[in-house]
Amino acid sequence: MNRYAAALSRHPLAYEAVGETAGEILERFDGERPDLVVCFASVQHGGAFEDVADGLRKLLEPEVFMGCTAVAVAGGGIEIEREPGLSVFAARFGGGRVTGIVLDAQRTEEGVSIGGWPDELPTRGTLLTLADPFSFPMLDFLRLCNAQVPELTVMGGMASAAAGPGGNRIALDDQIRTSGAVGVMCSEDVPIRAVVSQGCRPIGKPLTITSAERNLAHELAGRPAMERLQEIVQAATDADRKLMREGLHVGIVVDEHRLDFERGDFLVRNLLGVDQSTGSLAISEPVEVGQTVQFQVRDAEAADEDLRCLLAGVAGAGALMFTCNGRGTQLFDRPDHDAGVVAELLGEVPMAGAFCAGEIGPIGSRNFLHGFTASVAVFG
């Protein structure tokens, strides 16, 4: 039977925080050694991250250890912003089900080359990954994953403790790095469900792209795209028009084989602009003729509704949460929102989380890098 534990410390001294979190996990594991330990350390512990990682590894002795620094962390139903925090998650699945990898990227004449990728890739399972946003091309890596191992689920986030290159820390076992990415490959029999909440609410109705080029949607349902957008604006409420002026997004259906499209079927991307002369819409993602799109708006209410909707009915025994560093109290009018909703709907299961500079998770059958998203790995 799988076992999970998590602990959160607010202690400002790193060694005390390590002792508190490790002690709580050891007590809950009753002497058993975890297969996986994941730790998230707030920026206040960044200078001592090597000691944090080393202390947790020595005390917990996991088969695989992974962690990173972040601008803020979460645990249970609590989010710690602008204060010291250390959040630790531990899991036991049975030996041999998790494997750690270290990844680097190099630009070549043929494109991006990913170093450290195993020669024998599992066709299924889940890759939990943490990466430095300044040195690792996550978009290119996810495209490779989608092409080479289309049934592999990738989840995780980008370290967020630093505003420039070299300031983040990511760890795998005894390696502490300031660049690249680390990951834990979980075998297919490790039960992980992906819940990816992009924080938007759809408006209008789904429309089929009937003319497009690269990231330009020229026509929607046989008419200039701008005309279709104007129709939606005219039919919208005053409140929705205000949200549309503040920032309009486009949801792109990933799996066109479905008969009906729901929230989790859309990849949400920004609407970059409108070409008044042609009526075309520029979207921050390539689009194709035949794809279905629906306009989206985002605010705190929509983000709350979306996360609750996607978590409704989901059951689990543990969770890792990767939420955007633009959420938290920057988006919501109260603290602890995302962690609180997870705790409310999943129950008081062991959970650890980090505020990320980009969140990773699947939409449909493909893996994507998101923004303003809460990506939750729910363990069964």
C-alpha positions in Angstrom: 0.0 0.0 0.0 1.3 3.5 -0.9 2.1 5.8 1.9 2.5 9.6 1.9 3.5 12.3 4.4 4.2 16.0 4.2 5.5 18.6 6.6 5.7 22.4 6.6 8.0 24.6 8.7 8.0 28.4 9.2 11.2 28.4 11.2 13.6 31.2 10.0 16.7 29.0 10.7 17.2 26.4 7.9 18.6 23.7 10.2 15.6 24.1 12.6 13.2 23.9 9.6 15.0 20.7 8.4 14.7 19.2 11.8 11.0 20.0 12.2 10.0 18.7 8.7 12.2 15.6 8.8 11.0 14.7 12.3 7.4 14.9 11.4 7.8 12.7 8.3 9.9 10.1 10.2 7.1 9.9 12.7 4.5 9.4 10.1 6.5 6.8 8.2 7.2 4.9 11.4 10.8 4.1 10.5 10.1 3.1 6.9 12.4 4.6 4.2 10.6 6.8 1.6 11.1 6.1 -2.1 10.7 9.8 -3.0 11.2 13.0 -1.1 10.5 16.4 -2.7 11.3 19.7 -1.0 10.5 23.3 -1.7 12.5 26.0 0.1 11.6 29.6 0.1 13.9 32.3 -1.1 14.9 33.1 2.5 16.5 29.6 2.7 18.2 29.9 -0.7 21.6 30.6 0.7 21.4 27.5 2.9 19.8 25.3 0.3 22.8 22.9 0.0 22.6 22.3 3.8 18.8 21.9 3.6 19.0 19.3 0.9 21.9 17.5 2.6 20.1 17.4 6.0 16.9 16.0 4.5 18.7 13.4 2.6 20.7 12.2 5.6 17.7 12.1 7.9 15.1 10.6 5.6 17.4 8.5 3.3 15.1 8.5 0.3 15.7 6.4 -2.8 15.4 9.6 -4.8 15.5 13.2 -3.6 14.4 16.2 -5.6 13.9 19.9 -4.7 14.2 23.5 -5.6 14.1 27.1 -4.3 10.9 29.2 -4.9 9.6 32.6 -4.1 7.0 31.1 -1.9 5.9 27.6 -0.7 2.8 25.8 0.4 1.9 22.8 2.6 -1.4 21.4 3.8 -3.9 24.2 3.3 -1.3 27.0 3.9 0.7 29.2 1.6 3.7 31.0 2.9 4.5 34.2 1.0 7.2 36.7 1.8 8.3 34.7 4.8 10.7 31.8 5.4 9.1 28.4 4.6 10.2 24.8 3.9 7.7 22.3 2.5 8.6 18.6 2.2 6.6 15.7 0.7 7.5 12.0 1.0 6.1 9.0 -0.7 6.6 5.2 -0.5 5.4 3.1 -3.5 7.6 0.1 -3.3 11.2 -0.1 -4.5 12.2 0.4 -8.1 9.3 2.6 -9.2 11.2 6.0 -9.3 14.3 7.0 -11.1 16.1 10.4 -11.0 17.5 12.1 -14.0 19.5 15.3 -14.6 18.9 17.2 -17.8 20.9 19.8 -19.7 20.1 21.6 -23.0 22.4 22.6 -25.8 21.7 24.4 -29.0 22.8 22.7 -32.2 22.5 23.3 -35.9 19.5 20.8 -35.9 17.8 22.5 -32.9 17.9 21.7 -29.2 19.7 18.7 -27.9 18.7 17.4 -24.4 21.5 15.8 -22.5 20.8 13.3 -19.7 17.6 11.8 -21.3 17.6 8.0 -20.7 18.4 5.8 -23.7 15.5 3.6 -22.9 12.4 5.7 -22.3 9.3 4.4 -20.6 6.3 4.7 -22.9 4.0 5.5 -20.0 4.2 6.9 -16.5 4.8 10.4 -15.0 7.8 12.6 -15.1 8.0 15.1 -12.2 10.4 17.8 -13.2 11.8 21.0 -11.8 13.8 23.4 -14.0 15.7 26.7 -14.1 13.7 29.1 -16.3 16.8 31.0 -17.5 18.8 28.0 -18.8 16.5 25.2 -19.7 14.2 25.4 -22.8 11.2 23.7 -21.3 9.0 24.5 -24.3 11.4 22.6 -26.6 11.8 19.8 -24.1 8.0 19.3 -23.9 7.7 19.2 -27.7 10.3 16.4 -27.7 8.4 14.5 -25.0 5.1 14.9 -26.9 6.7 13.6 -30.1 8.9 10.8 -28.7 6.9 9.5 -25.7 3.3 10.8 -26.3 1.8 8.7 -23.5 4.3 10.1 -20.8 2.7 12.7 -18.5 5.0 15.5 -17.5 4.3 17.7 -14.4 6.2 20.2 -12.4 7.4 23.8 -12.4 10.1 26.3 -13.0 12.2 27.5 -10.0 11.2 31.0 -9.0 13.5 32.2 -6.3 15.8 34.3 -8.5 15.2 37.2 -10.9 18.2 36.3 -13.1 20.5 33.5 -14.2 22.4 31.5 -11.6 20.2 32.4 -8.6 17.9 29.4 -8.5 18.8 26.1 -6.9 17.5 22.8 -8.1 18.6 19.4 -6.6 18.6 15.8 -7.4 20.0 13.5 -4.8 23.5 14.9 -3.9 23.7 17.3 -7.0 22.8 20.9 -6.4 22.6 22.9 -9.6 22.0 26.5 -10.7 21.0 25.6 -14.3 19.3 22.9 -16.3 16.5 20.6 -15.0 16.0 17.6 -12.8 13.3 15.0 -12.9 11.9 11.9 -11.3 10.5 9.2 -13.6 7.6 7.5 -11.9 6.6 4.1 -13.4 3.2 3.5 -14.8 2.0 1.7 -11.6 2.6 4.8 -9.5 -0.9 6.3 -9.4 -0.8 10.0 -10.3 -3.6 12.1 -11.7 -3.0 15.5 -13.3 -5.3 18.4 -12.5 -4.3 21.5 -14.5 -6.3 24.6 -13.7 -5.5 27.5 -16.0 -7.7 29.9 -14.1 -10.0 31.0 -16.9 -13.7 31.0 -17.6 -15.0 30.5 -21.2 -17.2 33.2 -22.8 -19.2 33.0 -26.0 -19.4 29.6 -27.8 -16.7 27.3 -29.3 -15.8 28.3 -32.9 -13.9 26.4 -35.6 -10.9 28.0 -37.2 -11.6 28.1 -41.0 -8.5 30.1 -42.1 -5.2 30.3 -40.3 -1.4 30.8 -40.8 1.2 30.2 -38.1 -0.2 31.9 -35.0 -2.8 34.0 -36.9 -6.4 33.0 -36.9 -7.9 34.7 -40.0 -11.4 33.3 -39.9 -13.6 31.7 -37.3 -16.6 29.8 -38.5 -16.3 31.2 -42.0 -16.1 34.9 -41.0 -13.3 37.3 -40.2 -12.0 36.4 -36.7 -12.4 40.0 -35.5 -16.1 40.0 -36.5 -16.7 36.9 -34.4 -14.9 38.5 -31.4 -17.0 41.7 -31.8 -20.2 39.6 -31.7 -19.0 38.1 -28.4 -18.1 41.5 -27.0 -21.6 42.9 -27.9 -23.4 39.9 -26.3 -21.2 40.0 -23.1 -22.2 41.5 -19.7 -20.6 44.7 -18.6 -18.5 42.8 -16.1 -17.2 40.4 -18.8 -16.4 43.4 -21.1 -14.3 44.9 -18.3 -12.4 41.6 -18.0 -11.9 41.4 -21.7 -10.4 44.9 -21.8 -8.0 43.9 -19.0 -6.8 40.8 -20.9 -8.5 38.4 -23.3 -7.4 34.8 -23.8 -8.1 32.1 -26.3 -8.7 28.4 -25.4 -7.6 26.0 -28.0 -9.0 22.5 -28.0 -6.2 19.9 -27.9 -8.2 16.8 -28.6 -10.7 17.4 -31.4 -12.0 13.8 -31.2 -14.3 14.7 -28.3 -17.9 15.4 -29.0 -18.3 18.1 -26.3 -15.6 20.4 -24.9 -15.2 21.1 -21.2 -12.8 23.3 -19.2 -9.9 20.8 -19.1 -10.0 20.3 -22.9 -8.7 23.8 -23.7 -5.1 25.0 -23.8 -5.4 28.7 -22.7 -3.1 31.2 -24.5 -2.9 35.0 -24.7 -4.6 37.0 -27.4 -1.7 39.1 -28.6 -3.5 41.5 -30.8 -5.8 42.2 -33.7 -4.9 43.2 -37.3 -7.5 45.8 -38.1 -6.8 45.7 -41.8 -7.4 41.9 -42.2 -9.6 41.1 -39.1 -7.1 38.4 -38.0 -6.3 37.6 -34.4 -2.7 36.9 -33.2 -2.5 34.2 -30.6 0.6 33.1 -28.5 0.4 29.6 -29.9 0.4 28.2 -33.5 -3.1 27.4 -34.7 -4.5 25.3 -37.6 -7.6 25.2 -39.7 -10.1 22.8 -38.2 -9.1 23.5 -34.6 -11.8 24.6 -32.1 -11.3 27.7 -30.0 -13.3 29.6 -27.4 -12.5 33.0 -25.9 -11.6 33.1 -22.2 -11.4 35.7 -19.4 -9.4 35.4 -16.2 -9.8 37.0 -12.7 -9.8 35.7 -9.1 -13.4 34.5 -9.3 -12.8 32.6 -12.6 -9.6 31.1 -11.2 -11.4 30.0 -8.0 -14.3 28.5 -10.1 -12.0 26.7 -12.5 -9.9 25.1 -9.8 -12.9 23.9 -7.9 -14.6 22.6 -11.0 -11.5 20.6 -12.0 -10.9 19.2 -8.5 -14.6 18.3 -7.9 -14.9 14.5 -7.5 -11.1 13.9 -7.6 -9.9 11.6 -4.8 -6.3 11.1 -3.7 -4.0 10.3 -0.8 -1.3 12.9 -1.4 -0.5 15.8 -3.7 2.2 18.1 -5.1 1.0 21.6 -6.1 2.8 23.8 -8.6 1.1 27.2 -8.7 2.0 30.4 -10.5 3.9 33.1 -8.6 1.3 35.5 -10.0 -1.4 33.8 -8.0 -1.5 33.8 -4.2 -2.4 37.2 -2.7 -1.4 38.9 -5.9 -4.5 37.5 -7.5 -6.9 36.5 -4.7 -8.2 38.8 -1.9 -7.3 36.3 0.8 -4.3 34.2 1.6 -3.9 30.4 1.1 -6.4 30.2 -1.8 -5.0 27.4 -4.0 -3.7 25.3 -1.1 -6.9 25.9 0.8 -9.1 24.7 -2.1 -6.9 21.6 -2.6 -7.2 20.8 1.1 -11.0 21.5 1.1 -11.7 19.2 -2.0 -9.1 16.5 -1.5 -9.4 16.4 2.2 -6.5 16.9 4.6 -4.1 14.7 2.6 -0.3 15.2 2.7 0.5 18.1 0.3 3.6 20.2 -0.5 3.8 23.0 -3.1 5.8 25.8 -4.6 5.0 29.1 -6.4 6.6 28.7 -9.8 7.8 30.8 -12.7 5.9 28.5 -15.1 3.8 25.4 -14.4 3.9 22.1 -16.3 1.0 19.8 -16.9 -1.0 18.1 -19.6 -4.0 19.3 -21.5 -5.7 16.5 -23.3 -3.0 14.1 -24.3 -0.1 16.6 -24.6 2.2 18.3 -22.1 2.5 22.1 -22.0 4.2 24.9 -20.1 1.6 27.3 -18.6 1.3 30.6 -16.8 -1.1 31.7 -14.1 -1.9 28.0 -13.6 -2.3 25.7 -10.7 -0.9 22.2 -11.7 -1.7 19.6 -9.1 -0.3 16.0 -9.1 -2.7 13.9 -7.1 -1.3 10.6 -5.8 -3.6 7.6 -5.3 
